[in-house]
Amino acid sequence: MNGSTSSWSVVATVDEPPAVLQVFVAWYLSLGATRIYLYFDRSDDLAIDTITDHPNVEVIRCDASHWVKLGRVRPDKHQIRQVRNATDAHRRIPSGGVIYVVKCRAKKSYPDFFCDRPERKHEIVSAHRH
């Protein structure tokens, strides 16, 4: 990470098919994301193996040990899991390494996801200065 004022990262709790995640990752890397934190909601997700080899992508399995490490039990509501995972990602970012963190959600409406209008590909949930 270069520490420039334009550096930013993406955080997402995901449960999507591998092809969708590959497009999601490629899209944000092509826009200049410094790092992408993917929290796999299902720790046995087969898509994990398709993403793990990129140096700018950190894959986190949301298994029992993940929640123990966070000092929590796995929340029933996915919205709470998303917030806790985003908080964890904030803690993983080196001081001064990233200026903005964008929390995103990959759309589950696949025809929209693969449409030719990039602004419709992902929903930005929030963006925060780190």
C-alpha positions as semicolon CSV with decimal commas, in nm:
position;residue;x (nm);y (nm);z (nm)
1;M;0,000;0,000;0,000
2;N;0,142;0,330;-0,100
3;G;-0,025;0,558;0,157
4;S;-0,129;0,814;-0,105
5;T;-0,438;1,022;-0,048
6;S;-0,620;0,827;-0,316
7;S;-0,581;0,482;-0,158
8;W;-0,896;0,293;-0,069
9;S;-1,012;-0,058;0,012
10;V;-1,328;-0,261;-0,033
11;V;-1,492;-0,474;0,237
12;A;-1,767;-0,723;0,156
13;T;-1,935;-1,014;0,333
14;V;-2,006;-1,248;0,044
15;D;-2,206;-1,556;-0,046
16;E;-2,200;-1,546;-0,425
17;P;-2,109;-1,784;-0,708
18;P;-1,739;-1,785;-0,806
19;A;-1,802;-1,608;-1,139
20;V;-1,980;-1,320;-0,965
21;L;-1,700;-1,282;-0,712
22;Q;-1,434;-1,285;-0,983
23;V;-1,611;-1,001;-1,162
24;F;-1,663;-0,818;-0,831
25;V;-1,291;-0,842;-0,746
26;A;-1,176;-0,755;-1,098
27;W;-1,406;-0,453;-1,109
28;Y;-1,276;-0,297;-0,787
29;L;-0,913;-0,376;-0,865
30;S;-0,956;-0,213;-1,207
31;L;-1,093;0,098;-1,033
32;G;-0,780;0,112;-0,819
33;A;-0,874;-0,052;-0,488
34;T;-0,560;-0,099;-0,280
35;R;-0,699;-0,404;-0,101
36;I;-1,018;-0,611;-0,104
37;Y;-1,132;-0,788;0,212
38;L;-1,374;-1,070;0,132
39;Y;-1,550;-1,224;0,431
40;F;-1,700;-1,553;0,320
41;D;-2,029;-1,594;0,508
42;R;-2,013;-1,971;0,451
43;S;-1,671;-2,096;0,557
44;D;-1,705;-2,398;0,326
45;D;-1,782;-2,180;0,022
46;L;-1,627;-2,331;-0,293
47;A;-1,563;-1,982;-0,429
48;I;-1,286;-1,931;-0,172
49;D;-1,043;-2,140;-0,377
50;T;-1,102;-1,926;-0,687
51;I;-1,006;-1,600;-0,512
52;T;-0,727;-1,683;-0,266
53;D;-0,427;-1,636;-0,493
54;H;-0,449;-1,260;-0,560
55;P;-0,199;-1,054;-0,355
56;N;-0,440;-0,760;-0,308
57;V;-0,730;-0,974;-0,189
58;E;-0,758;-1,095;0,168
59;V;-0,994;-1,389;0,215
60;I;-1,148;-1,443;0,557
61;R;-1,350;-1,756;0,633
62;C;-1,635;-1,670;0,869
63;D;-1,615;-1,998;1,058
64;A;-1,651;-2,056;1,433
65;S;-1,290;-1,953;1,498
66;H;-1,347;-1,623;1,316
67;W;-1,634;-1,533;1,547
68;V;-1,441;-1,648;1,855
69;K;-1,150;-1,426;1,749
70;L;-1,394;-1,134;1,728
71;G;-1,521;-1,221;2,077
72;R;-1,871;-1,289;1,950
73;V;-2,103;-1,567;1,855
74;R;-2,214;-1,571;1,490
75;P;-2,506;-1,326;1,462
76;D;-2,826;-1,460;1,312
77;K;-2,887;-1,151;1,098
78;H;-2,660;-1,104;0,798
79;Q;-2,667;-0,726;0,842
80;I;-2,503;-0,762;1,185
81;R;-2,244;-1,001;1,041
82;Q;-2,166;-0,744;0,770
83;V;-2,112;-0,468;1,025
84;R;-1,890;-0,683;1,248
85;N;-1,685;-0,799;0,951
86;A;-1,642;-0,440;0,831
87;T;-1,526;-0,342;1,179
88;D;-1,275;-0,628;1,169
89;A;-1,147;-0,509;0,830
90;H;-1,093;-0,160;0,971
91;R;-0,870;-0,318;1,237
92;R;-0,671;-0,511;0,974
93;I;-0,577;-0,200;0,778
94;P;-0,228;-0,076;0,863
95;S;-0,216;0,275;1,007
96;G;-0,176;0,523;0,724
97;G;-0,214;0,251;0,463
98;V;-0,560;0,328;0,331
99;I;-0,753;0,652;0,341
100;Y;-1,104;0,529;0,254
101;V;-1,283;0,199;0,308
102;V;-1,583;0,118;0,089
103;K;-1,829;-0,145;0,210
104;C;-1,997;-0,307;-0,088
105;R;-2,258;-0,569;-0,160
106;A;-2,247;-0,777;-0,475
107;K;-2,591;-0,773;-0,634
108;K;-2,769;-1,106;-0,636
109;S;-2,964;-1,004;-0,944
110;Y;-2,722;-1,159;-1,193
111;P;-2,860;-1,003;-1,512
112;D;-2,806;-0,657;-1,354
113;F;-2,466;-0,761;-1,224
114;F;-2,338;-0,847;-1,569
115;C;-2,503;-0,553;-1,742
116;D;-2,303;-0,305;-1,945
117;R;-2,364;-0,016;-1,702
118;P;-2,087;-0,034;-1,437
119;E;-2,271;0,198;-1,199
120;R;-2,536;-0,074;-1,156
121;K;-2,296;-0,360;-1,088
122;H;-2,256;-0,311;-0,714
123;E;-2,430;-0,133;-0,436
124;I;-2,208;0,078;-0,215
125;V;-2,337;0,038;0,138
126;S;-2,113;0,303;0,292
127;A;-1,775;0,467;0,264
128;H;-1,571;0,585;0,561
129;R;-1,249;0,773;0,604
130;H;-1,004;0,545;0,786
